[in-house]
Amino acid sequence: MIKAIIFDWAGTTVDYGCFAPMQVFKQVFCERGIEITDREAREPMGMQKRDHIAAICSQERVSALWEEKYGHAPTENDIDELYAQFEPALFRILHQYGEPLEGVADMVLKLKDDGLKIGSTTGYTKEMMDVIVPVAKAHGYAPDCLVTPNEVPAGRPYPWMIYENMKHLGIDSKDEVMKIGDTVSDMQEGRLAGVWTVGVIEGSSELGLGKHEVESLSEEALNERKQEVHKRLIEHGAHLVINRITDVPQAIRHIEMLLATGGRAL
């Protein structure tokens, strides 16, 4: 049976649509004269933020724009400079994005009452999470464990944050763990760790829509966008994709049915 759930943060349990980092990524590139799209900014979402900037720089169109402007492809020094701009800009707004998504706090309390342990991983550094965690806690959301990329050898897509959660939570079987997130790198992290991996659509960076945008779209247009996200998360390793974060209890029941018939997370 499932004994632990390991949640992502931004785009999964807080920051509906994962807008805090996305807007700052676009801002710091714009300040260097490079206009990147929302999709380019979001593509590596979930990674440690310097790695994320490096991934944006490696995208073909972005690299070409940089070379056209500066006479060379982005260097490690360029990436360091972009990150040096990114971090203080993010810190200025981060406190606005720590409130848990609707239903998350109550759902997690119920999961804990049912005996499940709650872990978490993130693409944010420990210092960034020191801003987010108190805000989430003040609104009733407090996982049993949080591991950040700077506490392990490497962040996503590598599995080390999940393994560190398992150690702290006292879970030794990968089949008893479910990882839940909203990005491709979340899915890769879960599958590389060998745990059950579940993607979420609404509120995700992959969907990339705020609440008002979701509400204003026609049902047909919204379903089309959701189907694209579902396909992308499955292609990158999700065992299961749920519509919204409050569907986690149904996901647990689904996975436990698979376990009961000999299913394995690998």
C-alpha positions as CSV (number, residue, x, y, z in Angstrom):
1,M,0.0,0.0,0.0
2,I,1.0,3.6,-0.4
3,K,2.6,5.0,2.8
4,A,4.1,8.3,1.6
5,I,3.2,11.0,-0.8
6,I,5.9,13.4,-2.1
7,F,4.6,16.6,-3.5
8,D,6.1,19.2,-5.6
9,W,5.5,22.8,-4.5
10,A,5.0,25.6,-7.2
11,G,2.4,24.6,-9.8
12,T,1.3,21.6,-7.7
13,T,0.5,22.6,-4.1
14,V,1.1,26.4,-4.2
15,D,1.3,29.1,-6.9
16,Y,-1.5,28.1,-9.2
17,G,-0.1,28.1,-12.8
18,C,3.5,28.5,-11.5
19,F,3.8,32.1,-12.3
20,A,6.4,33.4,-9.8
21,P,9.5,31.9,-11.5
22,M,8.1,32.1,-15.1
23,Q,7.7,35.9,-15.0
24,V,11.2,36.4,-13.4
25,F,12.9,34.2,-16.1
26,K,11.3,36.3,-18.8
27,Q,12.3,39.5,-17.0
28,V,16.0,38.6,-16.6
29,F,16.4,37.6,-20.3
30,C,14.5,40.7,-21.4
31,E,17.0,42.8,-19.4
32,R,19.7,41.3,-21.5
33,G,17.8,42.1,-24.7
34,I,16.5,38.6,-25.3
35,E,12.7,38.1,-25.5
36,I,11.8,34.6,-24.6
37,T,8.3,33.1,-24.8
38,D,6.2,31.7,-22.0
39,R,6.8,28.2,-23.4
40,E,10.5,28.7,-23.5
41,A,10.5,30.0,-19.9
42,R,8.4,27.1,-18.7
43,E,10.0,24.2,-20.7
44,P,12.6,23.3,-18.0
45,M,10.3,24.1,-15.1
46,G,10.9,22.1,-11.9
47,M,14.7,22.1,-12.3
48,Q,17.0,23.9,-9.8
49,K,16.9,27.5,-11.0
50,R,20.4,27.9,-12.3
51,D,20.0,24.6,-14.2
52,H,16.7,26.0,-15.5
53,I,18.5,29.1,-16.8
54,A,21.1,26.9,-18.5
55,A,18.4,24.9,-20.1
56,I,16.7,28.0,-21.5
57,C,20.0,29.1,-22.9
58,S,20.5,25.8,-24.6
59,Q,17.2,26.1,-26.5
60,E,18.0,26.5,-30.2
61,R,16.1,29.8,-30.7
62,V,17.3,31.4,-27.5
63,S,20.9,30.4,-28.2
64,A,20.6,31.8,-31.7
65,L,19.2,35.1,-30.4
66,W,22.0,35.4,-27.9
67,E,24.7,34.7,-30.5
68,E,23.2,37.3,-32.8
69,K,23.3,39.9,-30.0
70,Y,26.5,39.0,-28.3
71,G,28.6,37.2,-31.0
72,H,28.7,33.9,-29.1
73,A,26.4,31.3,-27.6
74,P,25.6,31.7,-23.9
75,T,28.6,30.8,-21.7
76,E,28.8,29.6,-18.1
77,N,29.6,33.1,-17.1
78,D,26.5,34.4,-18.8
79,I,24.4,31.8,-17.0
80,D,25.9,32.9,-13.7
81,E,25.1,36.5,-14.4
82,L,21.6,35.7,-15.4
83,Y,21.1,33.7,-12.2
84,A,22.6,36.6,-10.2
85,Q,19.8,38.8,-11.6
86,F,17.2,36.1,-11.2
87,E,17.6,35.3,-7.5
88,P,17.0,38.8,-6.0
89,A,14.2,39.5,-8.4
90,L,12.4,36.3,-7.3
91,F,13.0,37.0,-3.6
92,R,11.2,40.3,-4.0
93,I,7.9,38.6,-5.1
94,L,8.2,35.1,-3.6
95,H,6.2,35.8,-0.4
96,Q,3.1,36.4,-2.6
97,Y,3.1,32.8,-3.9
98,G,3.2,30.6,-0.8
99,E,-0.5,30.2,-0.2
100,P,-1.6,26.6,-0.9
101,L,-4.1,25.9,-3.7
102,E,-7.7,25.5,-2.8
103,G,-8.4,22.2,-1.0
104,V,-4.7,21.3,-0.5
105,A,-4.5,22.0,3.2
106,D,-7.6,20.0,4.1
107,M,-6.7,17.2,1.8
108,V,-3.2,16.8,3.3
109,L,-4.6,16.9,6.8
110,K,-6.9,14.0,5.8
111,L,-4.1,12.1,4.3
112,K,-2.1,12.5,7.5
113,D,-5.1,11.3,9.5
114,D,-5.2,8.2,7.3
115,G,-1.6,7.5,8.3
116,L,0.2,8.7,5.2
117,K,3.5,10.5,5.5
118,I,3.9,13.7,3.5
119,G,7.2,14.7,1.8
120,S,8.1,17.3,-0.7
121,T,10.7,18.3,-3.3
122,T,11.2,21.5,-5.3
123,G,13.3,23.4,-7.8
124,Y,13.7,26.2,-5.3
125,T,16.7,26.6,-3.1
126,K,16.5,26.2,0.7
127,E,16.7,30.0,1.1
128,M,13.7,30.4,-1.3
129,M,11.7,27.8,0.5
130,D,12.4,29.6,3.8
131,V,10.1,32.3,2.3
132,I,7.5,29.9,1.0
133,V,7.2,27.5,3.9
134,P,6.0,29.9,6.6
135,V,3.3,31.3,4.2
136,A,2.0,27.8,3.4
137,K,2.1,26.8,7.1
138,A,0.1,29.9,8.1
139,H,-2.6,28.7,5.7
140,G,-2.6,25.1,7.0
141,Y,-0.2,23.3,4.7
142,A,2.9,21.8,6.3
143,P,4.5,18.6,4.8
144,D,6.4,16.3,7.2
145,C,9.6,16.7,5.1
146,L,11.1,19.1,2.6
147,V,14.3,18.5,0.6
148,T,15.7,21.2,-1.7
149,P,18.3,20.8,-4.5
150,N,21.1,22.4,-2.5
151,E,20.8,19.7,0.1
152,V,21.6,16.8,-2.3
153,P,24.2,16.1,-5.0
154,A,21.8,17.4,-7.8
155,G,18.2,18.5,-8.3
156,R,15.7,17.3,-10.8
157,P,15.5,15.2,-12.9
158,Y,17.9,13.3,-10.6
159,P,16.1,11.2,-7.9
160,W,18.2,12.3,-4.9
161,M,15.6,14.6,-3.3
162,I,13.0,11.7,-3.3
163,Y,15.5,9.3,-1.7
164,E,16.3,11.9,1.0
165,N,12.6,12.2,1.7
166,M,12.3,8.4,2.0
167,K,15.1,8.3,4.4
168,H,13.6,11.0,6.6
169,L,10.1,9.6,6.4
170,G,11.4,6.0,7.2
171,I,10.1,4.5,4.0
172,D,12.3,1.7,2.5
173,S,10.1,0.4,-0.4
174,K,9.8,2.5,-3.6
175,D,6.5,0.8,-4.3
176,E,5.0,2.5,-1.2
177,V,5.9,6.0,-2.4
178,M,3.9,8.3,-4.8
179,K,5.5,11.4,-6.3
180,I,3.1,14.1,-7.5
181,G,4.1,17.1,-9.6
182,D,3.1,19.3,-12.6
183,T,6.2,19.3,-14.8
184,V,8.2,17.0,-17.1
185,S,11.1,17.2,-14.7
186,D,8.8,16.0,-11.9
187,M,7.8,13.0,-13.9
188,Q,11.5,12.3,-14.7
189,E,12.4,12.6,-11.1
190,G,9.8,10.2,-10.0
191,R,10.6,7.6,-12.6
192,L,14.3,7.8,-12.1
193,A,13.6,7.2,-8.4
194,G,11.5,4.2,-9.2
195,V,8.4,5.4,-7.4
196,W,4.8,5.8,-8.5
197,T,4.7,9.0,-10.5
198,V,1.5,11.1,-10.9
199,G,1.1,14.3,-13.0
200,V,-1.5,17.0,-12.2
201,I,-3.0,19.2,-14.9
202,E,-5.0,22.2,-13.4
203,G,-2.8,24.8,-11.8
204,S,0.3,23.3,-13.5
205,S,3.1,25.0,-15.2
206,E,2.5,22.6,-18.1
207,L,-1.0,24.0,-18.6
208,G,0.4,27.5,-17.9
209,L,-3.0,29.2,-17.2
210,G,-4.2,31.3,-14.3
211,K,-7.6,30.6,-12.7
212,H,-9.3,33.4,-14.6
213,E,-7.9,32.1,-17.9
214,V,-9.1,28.5,-17.1
215,E,-12.6,29.9,-16.3
216,S,-12.7,32.1,-19.4
217,L,-11.8,29.4,-21.9
218,S,-14.6,27.4,-23.6
219,E,-14.9,23.8,-22.5
220,E,-13.7,22.6,-25.8
221,A,-10.6,24.8,-25.8
222,L,-9.8,24.0,-22.2
223,N,-10.2,20.2,-22.8
224,E,-7.9,20.5,-25.8
225,R,-5.2,22.2,-23.7
226,K,-5.6,19.6,-20.9
227,Q,-5.3,16.7,-23.4
228,E,-2.0,18.1,-24.6
229,V,-0.7,18.3,-21.0
230,H,-1.9,14.8,-20.3
231,K,-0.1,13.5,-23.3
232,R,3.1,15.3,-22.5
233,L,3.2,14.1,-18.9
234,I,2.5,10.5,-19.9
235,E,5.2,10.6,-22.6
236,H,7.7,11.7,-19.9
237,G,6.9,8.9,-17.5
238,A,3.7,9.6,-15.5
239,H,2.0,6.3,-14.4
240,L,-1.2,8.3,-14.0
241,V,-2.4,11.9,-14.6
242,I,-5.1,13.6,-12.5
243,N,-7.1,16.6,-13.3
244,R,-6.5,18.6,-10.1
245,I,-4.5,18.2,-7.0
246,T,-7.5,17.4,-4.8
247,D,-7.9,14.2,-6.9
248,V,-4.9,12.6,-5.0
249,P,-7.1,10.3,-2.9
250,Q,-8.5,8.8,-6.1
251,A,-5.0,8.4,-7.4
252,I,-4.0,6.5,-4.3
253,R,-6.9,4.1,-4.7
254,H,-6.0,3.5,-8.3
255,I,-2.3,2.8,-7.5
256,E,-3.3,0.5,-4.6
257,M,-5.5,-1.5,-7.0
258,L,-2.5,-1.9,-9.2
259,L,-0.3,-3.0,-6.2
260,A,-3.0,-5.5,-5.2
261,T,-2.7,-7.2,-8.5
262,G,1.1,-7.3,-8.5
263,G,1.8,-3.9,-10.1
264,R,5.2,-2.3,-9.5
265,A,6.3,1.3,-9.8
266,L,9.4,0.4,-12.0
